[in-house]
Amino acid sequence: MTFAHILGHERQKDILRRALSADRIAHAYLFEGPEGIGKRLMALALVRALFCAEGNGCGDCIPCRKVDHQNHPDLHVLEAEGASIKIEQVRSLQRQFSYRPMEAPKKVCIIEGAEKMLPAAGNALLKTLEEPSGDAILILLTAHPDQILDTIRSRCQRLPYSRISHDLLQRTLVERLGLDDTQGHLLAALSEGSFKKALGKDRDLYLERRKGLLKTLTALSAGSINPLFDFAEDLAQEKELLPDILEVFQAFYRDVLLYMHGRPENELVNIDLLEKVRRVAQREDISSLLAKLGALSTARKHFDRNVNRQLAIEVLLLRLAA
């Protein structure tokens, strides 16, 4: 995939194109930004432009095809083994980088989820960054640059990436997936500018399951405990999707808050559930909505700390039903 085929990120493309044309590619880059917005695609497009026999990332030559299939001998992709990137992986990379490129003018390593490097692995990588080889390029990808060692960040050329704009993502989803405008709006808004989320496992949640989840949520009552605990048990089974389900709940209560402040309907996420938004707004006030949004924010932080999932959901639902 060339730069031209990647959605958005025009400033970053321009920076990398100018570096390529001037033969001033940095020895290490840090591509930082939210998950699923195209950082990996941009890294692979850069590699393809570097390795291309035509010098432009044509997509037809043998080096380009090898990059696309990620079987080029001079391209290495380093990812976490389990929950972390270990020192043994970094040392293996360093051994690879000690040899000259086999086919391409450079060796390149893309490090996915660079924030997952254990301290020992990060310190080992510093040696490569402090004594860069003219034949080697590192591209670190991360959604959490603050979790990477300061000494690593300072030795990379940092290239921040932003979320894809709502309008651009909506137009692209409508065109490529044959969605109607309402579905495109929902996917673009709930995926928060992440093309990966819009096309991945969350698509069914956003377009189909969302309505049923919100129907159950808004029917809860603090005086009726059994349905609340049943719903909590169901949600606790959704280990992978739970953070995204909480985003759905948060977007809904945000919509109610915006509606109560008289914001135009096209600023809402759940534009297909306007009647539900109006009904909930009639029984809430500003302070109760802020309390619900605060409860959701607190719950999301708790889940990041690996707390008892079902207990945390039960507490959350009690606060949302109040």
C-alpha positions as CSV (number, residue, x, y, z in Angstrom):
1,M,0.0,0.0,0.0
2,T,1.4,3.4,-1.0
3,F,0.9,6.7,0.9
4,A,-1.8,7.7,-1.6
5,H,-3.9,4.7,-0.6
6,I,-3.9,5.5,3.1
7,L,-6.8,7.5,4.5
8,G,-5.8,10.9,6.0
9,H,-2.4,11.9,7.5
10,E,-1.5,14.2,4.7
11,R,1.0,16.2,6.8
12,Q,2.8,13.0,7.8
13,K,2.9,11.8,4.3
14,D,4.4,15.0,3.1
15,I,7.2,14.9,5.8
16,L,8.1,11.3,4.8
17,R,8.0,12.0,1.1
18,R,10.3,14.9,1.4
19,A,12.7,12.9,3.6
20,L,12.7,10.1,0.9
21,S,13.3,12.5,-1.9
22,A,16.2,14.2,-0.1
23,D,17.6,10.9,1.1
24,R,17.3,12.1,4.7
25,I,15.4,9.3,6.4
26,A,16.0,9.2,10.1
27,H,17.6,6.2,11.8
28,A,14.7,5.9,14.2
29,Y,11.0,7.1,14.1
30,L,8.4,7.1,16.8
31,F,4.9,7.0,15.2
32,E,2.5,7.9,18.0
33,G,-1.2,8.2,18.0
34,P,-4.5,6.3,18.8
35,E,-5.0,2.7,17.9
36,G,-6.3,1.7,14.5
37,I,-5.7,5.0,12.6
38,G,-3.1,3.8,10.2
39,K,0.3,4.1,11.9
40,R,1.3,0.5,10.8
41,L,0.1,1.2,7.2
42,M,2.2,4.4,7.1
43,A,5.3,2.5,8.3
44,L,4.8,-0.2,5.7
45,A,4.3,2.4,3.0
46,L,7.6,4.0,4.0
47,V,9.4,0.6,3.9
48,R,7.9,-0.1,0.5
49,A,9.1,3.3,-0.9
50,L,12.6,2.6,0.5
51,F,12.8,-1.0,-0.9
52,C,11.0,-0.4,-4.2
53,A,13.0,-1.3,-7.4
54,E,11.4,1.8,-9.1
55,G,12.1,4.0,-6.1
56,N,8.4,5.0,-5.7
57,G,6.7,2.1,-3.9
58,C,5.1,1.0,-7.2
59,G,3.5,-2.1,-5.8
60,D,4.4,-4.2,-8.8
61,C,8.1,-5.0,-8.4
62,I,9.3,-8.0,-6.4
63,P,10.6,-5.9,-3.4
64,C,7.2,-4.2,-3.1
65,R,5.3,-7.5,-3.2
66,K,7.6,-9.0,-0.6
67,V,6.9,-6.0,1.7
68,D,3.2,-6.4,1.2
69,H,3.4,-10.0,2.2
70,Q,5.9,-9.2,5.0
71,N,8.4,-11.8,3.8
72,H,11.2,-9.5,2.7
73,P,14.5,-10.6,4.4
74,D,15.4,-7.0,5.3
75,L,12.0,-6.2,7.0
76,H,11.5,-7.3,10.5
77,V,8.4,-6.8,12.6
78,L,8.8,-7.1,16.4
79,E,5.6,-7.6,18.4
80,A,4.9,-8.5,22.0
81,E,5.1,-12.2,23.0
82,G,2.2,-12.5,25.4
83,A,1.8,-9.2,27.2
84,S,5.3,-7.7,26.7
85,I,8.3,-7.3,24.4
86,K,11.2,-9.1,26.1
87,I,14.9,-8.5,26.1
88,E,15.6,-11.7,24.2
89,Q,13.5,-10.3,21.3
90,V,15.5,-7.1,21.2
91,R,18.8,-9.0,21.3
92,S,17.7,-11.1,18.4
93,L,16.9,-8.0,16.5
94,Q,20.3,-6.5,17.3
95,R,22.0,-9.7,15.9
96,Q,20.0,-9.2,12.7
97,F,21.0,-5.6,12.5
98,S,24.7,-6.5,12.9
99,Y,24.6,-7.9,9.3
100,R,24.4,-5.9,6.1
101,P,21.1,-5.8,4.2
102,M,20.6,-8.9,2.0
103,E,18.5,-7.2,-0.8
104,A,17.4,-3.7,0.1
105,P,19.5,-0.6,0.7
106,K,18.5,-0.7,4.4
107,K,17.3,-3.0,7.1
108,V,14.1,-1.9,8.8
109,C,12.4,-3.1,11.9
110,I,8.9,-2.1,12.8
111,I,8.2,-2.4,16.6
112,E,4.5,-2.8,17.2
113,G,3.2,-1.6,20.6
114,A,6.6,-0.2,21.6
115,E,5.2,0.8,25.0
116,K,5.1,-3.0,25.8
117,M,8.9,-3.2,26.0
118,L,10.0,-4.4,29.5
119,P,12.5,-2.1,31.1
120,A,15.4,-4.4,30.3
121,A,14.3,-4.6,26.6
122,G,14.0,-0.8,26.4
123,N,17.5,-0.4,27.9
124,A,18.9,-3.0,25.4
125,L,17.3,-1.1,22.5
126,L,19.0,2.1,23.6
127,K,22.4,0.6,22.5
128,T,21.0,0.4,18.9
129,L,19.6,3.9,19.1
130,E,22.8,5.4,20.6
131,E,25.1,3.7,18.1
132,P,22.9,3.7,14.9
133,S,24.1,1.8,11.9
134,G,23.8,3.5,8.6
135,D,22.2,0.4,7.2
136,A,19.4,0.1,9.9
137,I,16.1,2.0,10.5
138,L,13.8,1.5,13.5
139,I,10.1,2.5,13.4
140,L,8.4,2.4,16.8
141,L,4.6,2.4,16.8
142,T,2.7,3.3,20.0
143,A,-0.6,4.6,21.3
144,H,1.0,5.4,24.6
145,P,4.3,7.3,24.1
146,D,4.3,8.3,27.8
147,Q,4.9,4.7,28.7
148,I,8.1,4.5,26.6
149,L,11.5,5.4,28.2
150,D,12.4,9.1,27.9
151,T,15.8,8.1,26.6
152,I,14.2,6.2,23.8
153,R,11.7,8.9,22.9
154,S,14.5,11.5,22.8
155,R,16.5,9.5,20.3
156,C,13.7,9.0,17.8
157,Q,12.2,11.5,15.3
158,R,8.7,11.7,16.7
159,L,5.8,11.8,14.2
160,P,2.4,12.2,15.9
161,Y,-0.8,11.0,14.2
162,S,-4.3,12.2,14.9
163,R,-7.6,10.5,14.6
164,I,-9.2,10.5,11.1
165,S,-11.8,13.2,10.9
166,H,-15.4,12.2,11.3
167,D,-16.5,13.5,8.0
168,L,-13.7,11.9,6.0
169,L,-14.2,8.5,7.8
170,Q,-18.0,8.7,7.3
171,R,-17.6,9.4,3.6
172,T,-15.1,6.5,3.2
173,L,-17.2,4.0,5.1
174,V,-20.3,4.9,3.1
175,E,-18.4,4.6,-0.2
176,R,-16.5,1.4,0.6
177,L,-19.0,-0.5,2.6
178,G,-22.2,0.6,0.9
179,L,-23.7,1.9,4.1
180,D,-26.4,4.5,4.4
181,D,-25.5,7.9,5.9
182,T,-26.9,7.1,9.3
183,Q,-24.8,3.9,9.6
184,G,-21.8,5.7,8.3
185,H,-22.3,8.5,10.9
186,L,-22.7,5.9,13.7
187,L,-19.6,3.9,12.8
188,A,-17.5,7.1,12.3
189,A,-18.6,8.6,15.6
190,L,-18.4,5.5,17.8
191,S,-15.1,4.3,16.3
192,E,-13.5,7.6,17.3
193,G,-11.6,8.1,14.1
194,S,-10.2,4.5,14.0
195,F,-10.7,2.8,10.7
196,K,-9.6,-0.4,12.3
197,K,-12.4,-0.3,14.9
198,A,-15.0,0.7,12.3
199,L,-14.1,-2.3,10.1
200,G,-13.3,-4.8,12.9
201,K,-15.0,-6.6,15.7
202,D,-16.8,-3.4,16.9
203,R,-18.8,-3.0,13.7
204,D,-21.6,-5.4,14.8
205,L,-21.7,-3.8,18.2
206,Y,-22.1,-0.3,16.9
207,L,-24.7,-1.1,14.2
208,E,-26.7,-3.9,15.7
209,R,-26.1,-4.8,19.4
210,R,-25.9,-1.1,20.5
211,K,-29.7,-0.7,20.4
212,G,-30.4,-3.7,22.6
213,L,-27.7,-2.8,25.1
214,L,-29.1,0.7,25.4
215,K,-32.6,-0.6,25.7
216,T,-31.6,-2.8,28.6
217,L,-29.5,-0.1,30.3
218,T,-32.2,2.6,30.2
219,A,-34.8,0.2,31.6
220,L,-32.8,-0.5,34.7
221,S,-34.2,0.7,38.1
222,A,-32.4,0.9,41.4
223,G,-35.5,-0.6,42.9
224,S,-35.3,-3.8,40.8
225,I,-32.1,-5.5,41.6
226,N,-32.4,-8.9,39.8
227,P,-32.5,-7.5,36.2
228,L,-29.5,-5.3,37.1
229,F,-27.5,-8.2,38.4
230,D,-28.4,-10.3,35.3
231,F,-27.3,-7.6,33.0
232,A,-24.0,-7.2,35.0
233,E,-23.4,-10.9,34.6
234,D,-24.0,-10.7,30.8
235,L,-21.6,-7.8,30.5
236,A,-18.9,-9.5,32.5
237,Q,-18.8,-12.2,29.9
238,E,-17.9,-9.6,27.2
239,K,-14.2,-9.4,28.3
240,E,-12.9,-8.1,24.9
241,L,-15.8,-5.9,24.0
242,L,-16.5,-4.4,27.5
243,P,-14.4,-1.2,27.0
244,D,-16.2,-0.6,23.7
245,I,-19.6,-1.3,25.3
246,L,-18.8,1.3,28.0
247,E,-17.9,3.8,25.2
248,V,-21.4,3.1,23.7
249,F,-23.0,3.9,27.1
250,Q,-20.8,7.0,27.5
251,A,-21.7,8.3,24.0
252,F,-25.4,7.8,24.8
253,Y,-25.4,9.8,28.0
254,R,-23.2,12.5,26.3
255,D,-26.0,12.7,23.6
256,V,-28.6,13.2,26.3
257,L,-26.5,15.9,27.9
258,L,-26.0,17.7,24.5
259,Y,-29.7,17.4,23.8
260,M,-30.6,19.0,27.2
261,H,-28.2,21.9,26.3
262,G,-30.1,22.4,23.0
263,R,-27.3,21.3,20.7
264,P,-28.4,20.4,17.1
265,E,-29.3,16.8,16.4
266,N,-26.5,16.3,13.9
267,E,-23.9,16.7,16.7
268,L,-25.3,13.6,18.5
269,V,-23.9,10.1,17.9
270,N,-27.1,8.1,18.3
271,I,-29.1,10.0,15.6
272,D,-31.2,6.9,15.0
273,L,-32.3,6.8,18.7
274,L,-33.5,10.4,19.0
275,E,-36.8,9.4,20.7
276,K,-34.9,7.4,23.3
277,V,-32.6,10.3,23.9
278,R,-35.6,12.6,24.4
279,R,-37.3,10.2,26.8
280,V,-34.2,9.8,29.0
281,A,-33.6,13.6,28.9
282,Q,-37.1,14.1,30.4
283,R,-36.3,12.1,33.6
284,E,-32.7,13.3,34.1
285,D,-31.1,16.6,35.1
286,I,-27.6,17.9,34.5
287,S,-26.2,16.8,37.8
288,S,-27.5,13.2,37.4
289,L,-26.0,13.0,33.9
290,L,-22.6,14.2,35.0
291,A,-22.7,11.7,37.8
292,K,-23.4,8.9,35.3
293,L,-20.7,10.0,33.0
294,G,-18.3,10.2,36.0
295,A,-19.3,6.7,37.0
296,L,-18.5,5.4,33.5
297,S,-15.1,7.2,33.4
298,T,-14.2,5.7,36.8
299,A,-15.3,2.2,35.7
300,R,-13.1,2.3,32.7
301,K,-10.1,3.2,34.9
302,H,-10.9,0.3,37.2
303,F,-10.9,-2.1,34.3
304,D,-7.5,-0.9,33.2
305,R,-6.3,-2.0,36.7
306,N,-7.6,-5.6,36.3
307,V,-10.2,-5.4,39.2
308,N,-13.0,-7.9,39.8
309,R,-14.9,-7.3,36.5
310,Q,-18.4,-8.4,37.6
311,L,-18.3,-6.5,40.9
312,A,-17.1,-3.4,39.2
313,I,-20.0,-3.7,36.6
314,E,-22.6,-4.2,39.3
315,V,-21.4,-1.1,41.1
316,L,-21.4,0.8,37.8
317,L,-25.0,-0.3,36.9
318,L,-26.3,0.7,40.4
319,R,-24.9,4.2,39.8
320,L,-26.3,4.4,36.3
321,A,-29.8,3.1,37.5
322,A,-29.9,5.7,40.3
